[in-house]
Amino acid sequence: MIKAALSVLLVLVAMSSTSGKYIPKSGKRIPQTLSRGWGDQLIWAQTYEEALYWSRSRNKPLMVLFHLEDCPHSKELKKTLSEDTAFQRMLDEDFVVLNLMYETTDRHLSPDGQYVPRIIFVDPSMTVRADIGGRYSNRLYAYEPTDVPLLKSNMVKAKKLLKSEL
């Protein structure tokens, strides 16, 4: 009787610890170090060139996330976004994702300077979407944890404009 009760308790604890995480339709994926904590269940591109190829071949917009491991603003945004299941689902289903801790040679990815955290969208035609930005006039592509609703609406814009442009 005690063994049965312990077994049931163990199963309930195991189920409750996994119920809050987003699990993609294709099932649980092996965590990748490329996520750097931004979403272990997502498939992250390794390089900018690979991300552009995936974006073009899959006809999905690319979201490039610039951050630093020791930046307090990057850490706050990472915590917020990695725990947001709707955000994780949208990234998994509708975007190619790349996170970078260094600047690329493509100057179009830093149209208003090099700062972190910074999120830039690129469409499958390899055009940087400079028209989709955050709410700050001095850092056009910066987002804070309180800006998640704006980021989600910008993601929807990137998807809608993608469909109407092609």
Backbone hydrogen bonds in HBPLUS format (Angstrom, degrees):
<---DONOR---> <-ACCEPTOR-->    atom                        ^
c    i                          cat <-CA-CA->   ^        H-A-AA   ^      H-
h    n   atom  resd res      DA  || num        DHA   H-A  angle D-A-AA Bond
n    s   type  num  typ     dist DA aas  dist angle  dist       angle   num
A0005-ALA N   A0001-MET O   3.04 MM   4  6.30 158.9  2.08 147.0 152.5     1
A0006-LEU N   A0002-ILE O   2.89 MM   4  6.10 159.0  1.94 150.2 156.0     2
A0007-SER N   A0003-LYS O   2.90 MM   4  6.07 152.7  1.98 144.4 152.2     3
A0008-VAL N   A0004-ALA O   3.00 MM   4  6.23 162.0  2.03 150.6 154.6     4
A0009-LEU N   A0005-ALA O   2.96 MM   4  6.13 160.0  2.00 147.0 153.0     5
A0010-LEU N   A0006-LEU O   2.88 MM   4  6.04 157.6  1.93 147.7 153.7     6
A0011-VAL N   A0007-SER O   2.99 MM   4  6.23 158.1  2.04 149.5 155.1     7
A0012-LEU N   A0008-VAL O   2.98 MM   4  6.22 160.3  2.02 151.1 156.3     8
A0013-VAL N   A0009-LEU O   2.97 MM   4  6.18 158.7  2.02 151.2 156.7     9
A0014-ALA N   A0010-LEU O   2.98 MM   4  6.15 160.9  2.01 147.5 153.0    10
A0015-MET N   A0011-VAL O   2.95 MM   4  6.14 157.7  2.00 149.5 155.5    11
A0016-SER N   A0012-LEU O   2.96 MM   4  6.10 158.1  2.01 147.1 152.9    12
A0017-SER N   A0013-VAL O   3.14 MM   4  6.26 145.0  2.27 145.2 153.2    13
A0018-THR N   A0015-MET O   3.33 MM   3  5.52 144.9  2.46 101.1 110.3    14
A0027-GLY N   A0024-PRO O   2.97 MM   3  5.44 160.2  2.01 117.9 121.4    15
A0035-SER N   A0032-GLN O   3.37 MM   3  5.83 162.0  2.41 107.3 112.0    16
A0036-ARG N   A0033-THR O   3.24 MM   3  5.70 142.8  2.39 110.1 118.1    17
A0038-TRP N   A0035-SER O   2.96 MM   3  5.29 169.3  1.97 117.4 121.0    18
A0042-LEU N   A0039-GLY O   3.10 MM   3  5.60 167.0  2.12 118.5 122.4    19
A0045-ALA N   A0097-VAL O   2.94 MM  52  6.20 174.4  1.95 169.9 170.2    20
A0051-ALA N   A0047-THR O   2.98 MM   4  6.20 157.2  2.04 146.8 153.4    21
A0052-LEU N   A0048-TYR O   2.92 MM   4  6.19 155.1  1.99 149.6 155.9    22
A0053-TYR N   A0049-GLU O   3.04 MM   4  6.30 156.5  2.10 145.9 152.2    23
A0054-TRP N   A0050-GLU O   2.91 MM   4  6.21 165.6  1.93 154.3 157.7    24
A0055-SER N   A0051-ALA O   2.88 MM   4  6.02 159.1  1.92 148.1 154.3    25
A0056-ARG N   A0052-LEU O   3.00 MM   4  6.16 162.3  2.03 148.3 152.5    26
A0057-SER N   A0053-TYR O   2.86 MM   4  6.02 170.5  1.87 158.1 161.2    27
A0058-ARG N   A0054-TRP O   2.86 MM   4  5.74 151.9  1.94 147.1 153.7    28
A0059-ASN N   A0055-SER O   2.92 MM   4  5.52 115.8  2.34 131.3 144.5    29
A0060-LYS N   A0055-SER O   3.12 MM   5  4.99 147.5  2.23 133.3 141.8    30
A0096-VAL N   A0061-PRO O   2.94 MM  35  6.21 161.4  1.98 152.1 157.2    31
A0062-LEU N   A0122-VAL O   2.70 MM  60  4.95 175.0  1.70 161.4 162.5    32
A0122-VAL N   A0062-LEU O   2.84 MM  60  4.95 155.6  1.90 143.9 149.6    33
A0063-MET N   A0096-VAL O   2.88 MM  33  6.29 159.3  1.93 167.8 174.1    34
A0098-LEU N   A0063-MET O   3.14 MM  35  6.39 152.0  2.22 166.6 162.2    35
A0064-VAL N   A0120-ILE O   2.81 MM  56  5.22 174.5  1.82 167.0 166.8    36
A0120-ILE N   A0064-VAL O   2.94 MM  56  5.22 159.7  1.98 149.9 155.7    37
A0065-LEU N   A0098-LEU O   2.87 MM  33  6.21 163.5  1.89 158.8 164.5    38
A0100-LEU N   A0065-LEU O   2.79 MM  35  6.12 160.1  1.82 154.9 160.4    39
A0066-PHE N   A0118-ARG O   2.76 MM  52  5.03 172.6  1.77 161.9 163.2    40
A0118-ARG N   A0066-PHE O   3.04 MM  52  5.03 153.3  2.11 135.7 141.9    41
A0067-HIS N   A0100-LEU O   2.94 MM  33  6.29 157.3  1.99 163.4 168.5    42
A0071-CYS N   A0068-LEU O   3.38 MM   3  5.32 165.0  2.40 103.3 107.6    43
A0075-LYS N   A0071-CYS O   2.98 MM   4  6.24 157.6  2.03 153.3 159.9    44
A0076-GLU N   A0072-PRO O   3.05 MM   4  6.24 156.9  2.11 142.9 148.1    45
A0077-LEU N   A0073-HIS O   3.07 MM   4  6.26 165.2  2.10 147.7 151.7    46
A0078-LYS N   A0074-SER O   2.85 MM   4  5.96 157.8  1.90 149.0 155.8    47
A0079-LYS N   A0075-LYS O   3.02 MM   4  6.19 161.2  2.06 147.5 151.8    48
A0080-THR N   A0076-GLU O   3.10 MM   4  6.34 164.5  2.13 149.3 153.2    49
A0081-LEU N   A0077-LEU O   2.89 MM   4  6.03 173.9  1.90 157.7 159.6    50
A0082-SER N   A0078-LYS O   2.88 MM   4  5.78 159.0  1.93 149.4 155.4    51
A0084-ASP N   A0081-LEU O   3.32 MM   3  5.15 153.2  2.40  96.9 104.6    52
A0088-GLN N   A0084-ASP O   2.99 MM   4  6.27 165.3  2.01 155.5 159.8    53
A0089-ARG N   A0085-THR O   2.90 MM   4  6.00 157.8  1.94 146.4 152.3    54
A0090-MET N   A0086-ALA O   3.00 MM   4  6.20 160.8  2.04 146.2 151.1    55
A0091-LEU N   A0087-PHE O   2.99 MM   4  6.26 160.5  2.03 153.0 158.3    56
A0092-ASP N   A0088-GLN O   2.95 MM   4  6.14 162.0  1.98 149.1 154.2    57
A0093-GLU N   A0089-ARG O   2.94 MM   4  6.09 162.3  1.98 155.5 159.4    58
A0094-ASP N   A0090-MET O   2.93 MM   4  5.62 156.4  1.99 146.2 152.2    59
A0095-PHE N   A0091-LEU O   3.23 MM   4  5.00 149.2  2.32 129.0 130.8    60
A0109-LEU N   A0106-ASP O   3.16 MM   3  5.93 166.9  2.18 120.8 124.5    61
A0110-SER N   A0107-ARG O   3.23 MM   3  5.60 164.5  2.25 110.7 114.3    62
A0113-GLY N   A0110-SER O   3.33 MM   3  5.10 173.9  2.33 105.1 106.4    63
A0119-ILE N   A0141-TYR O   2.91 MM  22  5.55 161.9  1.95 154.2 156.4    64
A0129-ARG N   A0121-PHE O   2.73 MM   8  5.34 170.2  1.74 154.0 156.0    65
A0123-ASP N   A0127-THR O   2.99 MM   4  5.48 162.3  2.02 149.5 147.8    66
A0126-MET N   A0123-ASP O   2.78 MM   3  5.42 146.7  1.88 129.3 133.2    67
A0130-ALA N   A0128-VAL O   3.03 MM   2  5.78 127.2  2.32 107.7  92.4    68
A0132-ILE N   A0129-ARG O   3.25 MM   3  5.82 170.4  2.26 115.8 118.6    69
A0134-GLY N   A0140-LEU O   2.53 MM   6  5.43 149.8  1.61 153.0 162.7    70
A0142-ALA N   A0139-ARG O   3.30 MM   3  5.55 168.7  2.31 119.8 118.6    71
A0147-ASP N   A0144-GLU O   2.78 MM   3  5.19 157.8  1.83 118.4 126.2    72
A0150-LEU N   A0147-ASP O   3.04 MM   3  5.29 117.2  2.45 105.6 120.7    73
A0151-LEU N   A0147-ASP O   2.91 MM   4  6.21 159.7  1.95 157.1 163.9    74
A0152-LYS N   A0148-VAL O   2.88 MM   4  6.12 161.4  1.91 158.1 162.1    75
A0153-SER N   A0149-PRO O   3.02 MM   4  6.27 156.0  2.08 143.6 150.0    76
A0154-ASN N   A0150-LEU O   2.85 MM   4  6.10 148.9  1.95 148.4 157.7    77
A0155-MET N   A0151-LEU O   2.88 MM   4  6.18 141.6  2.03 143.6 154.6    78
A0156-VAL N   A0152-LYS O   3.02 MM   4  6.35 150.8  2.11 145.2 152.7    79
A0157-LYS N   A0153-SER O   2.95 MM   4  6.25 151.1  2.04 141.6 149.7    80
A0158-ALA N   A0154-ASN O   2.91 MM   4  6.16 156.1  1.97 144.0 150.1    81
A0159-LYS N   A0155-MET O   3.06 MM   4  6.36 150.1  2.15 143.8 151.4    82
A0160-LYS N   A0156-VAL O   2.89 MM   4  6.12 165.8  1.91 155.3 158.9    83
A0161-LEU N   A0157-LYS O   2.88 MM   4  5.89 173.4  1.89 157.6 159.9    84
A0162-LEU N   A0158-ALA O   3.20 MM   4  6.01 143.2  2.34 127.5 137.3    85
A0163-LYS N   A0159-LYS O   3.23 MM   4  6.51 156.0  2.29 146.7 151.0    86
A0164-SER N   A0160-LYS O   3.10 MM   4  6.42 154.9  2.17 149.6 156.7    87
A0165-GLU N   A0161-LEU O   2.92 MM   4  5.91 139.1  2.09 144.6 154.0    88
A0166-LEU N   A0162-LEU O   3.31 MM   4  6.39 146.7  2.43 145.8 152.1    89
